[in-house]
Amino acid sequence: MSYKKEVLKDKRVKFTFEVSEEDWQIAIDKAYLKLKNKFKIEGFRPGKAPKKMIENMYGKEVFYEDALDYVMSDYYEDALEKEKDSVVPVDHPDVEVKEITDKGVKFEATVVVKPEVELGQYTDLEFEKQKVKVENSEVDEEINKARNAAGRWQEVTDRACKKGDTVNINYSGSVDGVKFEGGTAENQDLELGSGNFIPGFEEQVAGMKIGEEKDIELEFPKEYHAEQLAGKKAVFAIKLNEIREKILPELNDEFAKDVSEFDTLAEYKKSIKNKILKFKEEQADIELENNIIDKIASLSKVKIPDVMIKQQIENMMQEFEYRLMYQGTSLGEYFKYTNTTKEDLEKSYEKPAKKQVLNKLVMESIIKKEKITATEKDIEKEIKKIAESNNKDYEEFRKTFKDSQIDYLKNKIVGEKLLKFVKTKNIIK
């Protein structure tokens, strides 16, 4: 195989390949074996017609397209392997056939490559780590959540309903005297104060007694998702069927025993405080790491190809679409509710996408310069940790690991070593 490499402007590299007659004929033979069953030649069963006969009937070029796929892929991949230390593609190549005959092929492949990074200062910089503390109110909030979860519902018959109660109601809504779709329900549970119904609804239900019926008037929000109701005045006929209130357990040692592994309320509170403190410290550490990376990246120089930013935007769009899917909605519905477009969302991602690509390129450059690697010992240690956490025999568990999983562990280990490096090589106050 022979090729010529040319470095172009805009972070592009052009390979010019000349495919020998021998390699070209091998590729044509492969194309023949792939396609021969598709040709119907009189006197031959499908797939049994000789290559020469097919070429005589349909022309020599009949196998060129598929043969080109073979030689282009093989030649290009071989060239990348030879140039792997200097050429790292970030996109698919643009391929152009310059010459093609039965004697061989000449083609060009132009590809955008990963840019070189001019690292700035990345050690002996000063950073401040956020000091964290836990307020009593934060502990109380967590305890109240546990207390609320452990509460029991009790039917109320001797008073009107109030905020915090769960009521059971029948309702029927109408606009200009006409009932609308989705505006009628029976035996509907509603927690007063939850904000699950349109503004004003729950507030007007509060104060009603069991068996009471009344009409309430309110106005749908102007940005309501059902366009036919947006901004419209409506009347709801309400009947209150049932009132329930939540009875919360007393805050004492018995409560602590019921909701935790601790014997006293004091121990339980202390554990909650420690848990909140640990979480805050982890968040502060993540914030510090991000600040360090952002600062180092800002001191470095690199011209990022547009295609890398575009790819990152596409990744972010896809991640956002997955999050919406898990929430039971779609991009189309999101655009409708927010009155935005795909182009608006892509534009909002441009700046963070560029930042993410820049940070990644700079960190990769530091990894390369400082020769940060994942050793076999590092990998085995990580696998042992995973095996132990899953109560697996290490030797048997190790055999199940695929190359892709090993690559994932290598990247994880290198990333952790990088963060440790930048934190230890800079000044943290």
N, C-alpha and C positions, 0 to 999 in steps of 0.2 A: 504493500500500500504506500502510495506517495501523496503528500499533501504539502501545502504552503500556508503558513499562518501570517495574517496581517492584522496589526492592531489599528483600529479605526477610532474616530472621535466618538464622543457620547458613550463611552464604556462599552464599545462593541468590538468583537473579534470576528474576522472573516477567515474561514478555512476554504481553500481551493483544493478539490480532490480530483485526481485522475485515476479512474478505475481501469485496471488492466483488462485485456481481452479475456484472459483466463478467469479472473474473478467475475467478470460480466457474464460469461457463459455459465459459470456455476450458478449465479443468481437466476439466470433465465431457466436453467434446468429445475431449480427449486420452484420457480413460478409455474413451470409446466406441471410438476407433480401436484402442486396445490390446485391448479385449475382444470386439469385434463378431464375430470368427470363432467365438466360443464359443457363440453363440446360433443355434438352429435355428428359423427362422420359415417356415411353409408358404408356398410360392410364391416364396421367395427362396433363392438359393444362399448357402452359408455366407459371412458377412462382407459381404453385400450388403443386408441389411435396414436401413432407415433408423433413425436413433437414436430418432425419435419413436415409431415402431412398437414398438421394443423396450421403451421406457419405458411405453407404453400397456399392453403385455402383462405386464411384470414390475414395474411401478411406477417412479416417478421416482427412487427411492432406489437403483436397480440399479447406478448408476455412482458413487454417493457415496463408497464406501469407497476406491476407487482414486483418485478425484478429490481426496479428502482428502489422500492421500499426496503428490500433486503440490503442492497449495497449502501444506500444512504445511511441506514441505521447502523450497519456494521462499521463502515468507515468513520462515521461521526463519533460513535462510542469509542472506537480505538484511538482516535485522535484526542478525545477528552481524557482518556486514561493516560496517554503519553504526556499530556499537558496539564495534568491535575494539580500540579503545584502552582501554576500561573493562570489557569483558566477555570473559573467556577461559574457556569451558566446560571442565570436567574430566570430564564424564560426559554420557551421552545425556539429553535432556530428558524430563521427564514431561509428556505432552500430554493435555489434557482438552478435549473439544468442549463448548462451552456452549450453542451454538445452531446449527441447520443447517436451511435451507429452500432452495427453488429460487432464492431471491433473494440468498443469500449465506451466509457462515459466520462464526461467532465462536468462537475457541478460545484456550486458554492454554497456554503452554509454560514450565515451571519447570525451571531447570537450576542445578546446583551450579557455581560459578565459582572460578577460582584466587584464593586469598586474597591480601590485601595483606601485605607484609612490613615490619615496623618494624625497620630495620637498626640494629644497635648499632655499637660501634667495630669498624672493619675495617682500620685502618691504625695504624702505630706500636705494634703489639703485639710482644712479645718471644718468640722461639722459638729452640730449640736444635736444630741439625742433628747427627744421630748421626755421630760420628767412626768411620771404618772403616779396617780394616787386614786384611792377609791373612797367616794363619799358615802356616808351612811344612807343617804337617800337612794343610792344605786343598789345597795344591799336590800333595803326595804322594798324596792321595786321588784326585785327577783323573788323575794319571799312572798310578796302579794300575788305574783303570777302563780306560784306553787299553791298558795292558799286558795286562789280562785279556782285552780284546776281540781283541788280536793274538795271544793264546796259541793253541797247537795241542793237540789231544787225542791222548794216547798210551795204548795198551792196556797194562794192568798184569796180569802173571801170577804174580809171585813174592811177593806179600804179600796180607794181608787189606785190605779196603776201609776207608777212613777219611773223616772229614769233609772236604768239598771235592771228593771223587771223584764221578764220575757212574757209577752202576751200572745194569745192565740186569737186571731181576728178573721172575720169575713170582710171583704171589701169589693166594691164595684166602682170603677172610674169611668167618667164620661167627659167629653169635650163638646160644648154647645149642645148638650142633651143627648149626644150619640156616644154609645160605649165604644171603646177602642180595643184593639187586639192586645192581649197581655195585661189588661187593666182590671181583671176580675179574678178573685181567688177565694177559696173557702178553707177554713182551718189552717191559716198561714201563721207560723210562728215568727215573731219579730222581737228582737232585743231592743228596747227603747234606749236610744243614745248610741246605737251602733253605726248610724249613718248609712245603713243599707238601702233605705228608701230615699226618694227625692227630698230636698230640703223643705222643711215645714211639716212633713207627714208625721213623723214620730213625735214631734213637739205637740201636735194637735191631738194625737191619740192619748198622750199622757194626761191623766186626770179623769179618764173614763172608768166606769165601774162595770162589773160583770153583768152582761145582759143589756147594757146600754147601747143605743143606736144613735148615730148622728152623722151629719154631712160635714165634710171639711173641704175648704177651698184652698187651692194653692196654684202655683205657676211652675211649669216645667222649665228647667234651665235652658238658656238660649243655645248652649252647646250640647244639648241632649243628643245621645247617639241615634235615637229614632227621630229622623228629620221631620216627620209629619206631626210630632208632638212638641218639638223644640219651641220654647217661648210661649206655648199655649196655656191658657187658664183651664183648670180642670176641677171637677167636683168628685169627691170620693164618698160613697155611702159606706159607713163603717159600722160593724157590730162586734162588740168585744165579748169573746167566749170564755176566756180563762186568763188568770193572772198567776204567774209564778215568780218567786223571788229566790235568790241564791243565798243559802245560809253558809257562812264561812266558818271554818274551824277556828277555835281559839289558838292564839300564839303561845304555845307552851311546849314542854318537853315531849308530850305525847304527839303533838303535831310533827315535831322534828323526827320522831321515830317512824311515823307513818309515811313521810315523804322522802326520807333519806336513810343512810346507813348509820347516822349519828344518834346518840342517846339523849343529847340535850340540845336545847334551842341555841345555846351559846356556841356549841361546837358546829352546829349547822350554819349559823351566821358566819362564823370564822371561815368555814369551807367555801361559802359563797363569795366572801370577800377575797379569798385567795384565788378563786377561779376567775373573778373579774379582773384582779390584778394581773394574773398570768396572761389573760387575753389582751389587756391593754399594753403590757410589755411586749408581747408578740407584735401587736399592731405598730407600736413605736419603733420596733426593730425593722419591720417591713418599710415603714416610712423613711427611716434612716437609710436603708439600702437603696431605696428609690431616689432619695436626694443625692446620694453619692454617685449613683449611675448617671443621673441627670446632669450633675455638675461636670463629671468627667466627659460626658458626651458633648456638653456645651463648649468644652475647651479643645475638642478635636475637630478636624476638618475632613469632610468627605462629601463628594457629589453623588447623591443618591439617584439612580436611574428611575425615571417615572414609573416604569413597569413594576418595580419593587413596591412602590407606594400603592399603586393600583391593586396589586395582589394582596397587600395587607388590608386595604379597604374591603376587598371581596371577602377575605377571611372574617373580618369584623362584622360584615353584613350577614354572613352565614351563621356566625355565633349568635347574633341578635335574633335571627329568624328561628334558631333552635330554642332560644329562651322563650320566645313568644309561643312556640309550639307547645312547650311544656306547660305554659299558662293557659292553653286552650284557645289560642287565637292565632292569627296569621299576619304576615306583612301587609297584605291588602287591607285587612281590617284595621291594622294600626295606622296606615296612611289615611284611611277614611276618618277614624276617630280624631286624629291629630291634625287633619287637614294639611298633610304634607305629602311629598312625593319621594320616590326612590332617589331621585337626584338630590333632593334636600338632605336626605339621610347620608348619602355618599359624601356630600360636601361637608357635613358636620364631622365626618370621620377623617377628613384629609389631614388635619393638624395632628390628632393623636396617632394616626397611622404613620405619618412621617417621623414622629418622635419615637415610636416603637421600633421602626426599622433602623433609625440612627443609633439608638441604644444597643440594639442587637449587633449591629456591625462593629461598633466600638468595643463592646464586650468580647466579641469574637477575636478582635485584633489583640486585645490584652491577653486572652487565653493563648493565642498563638505566640505572642512575644515572650510571655512568662513561662511558656511550655507547661501549662496546666493540663494534666491528663488524669484519666481514671485508670489506675493500675489493676492488675488481676486481683491483687489482694483487696483493693477497695470494692471491686465487684463481688467477690466471694463474701466479704463481710456484709454487704447490703443484702445479698440473697439469703444468708444465714438469718439476718434480722427478720426478713419477710417470712421465712420458714418457721421461725420461733413464734412469731405473732399469730400464725395460722395453725400452730400445733402440728407441723409437718416434719417428717424426717428429712434432714438436709440433703442427703445423698440422692434420695428419690425425687425430692422437690427440684433439685438442680437439674436433673435430667429432663424435666418438663419445659425448661426455659428455651424459648426460640431466639433466633438471632435478633429479631426486632425488639424483643424484651430486653436483651442484653444492651442493645443500642440505646434504648430508653434509659436504662440504669446508668450507662456511661454519661449520657447528657445530664442526667440528674446530679450525678456525683461531680462532674466538672462544673456545673452551675453552682453547686454548694461551695466548692473549693474557691471558685471565683469570688463569690460574695465574702467568704472568709478572708480572702487575700485583700480585697479593697477595703475591708473594715480594719484589718490589722495594719495596713500600710498607710492609713490616714489617721488624722488626729480627731478623736471623738471626745467631745466635752460633755 
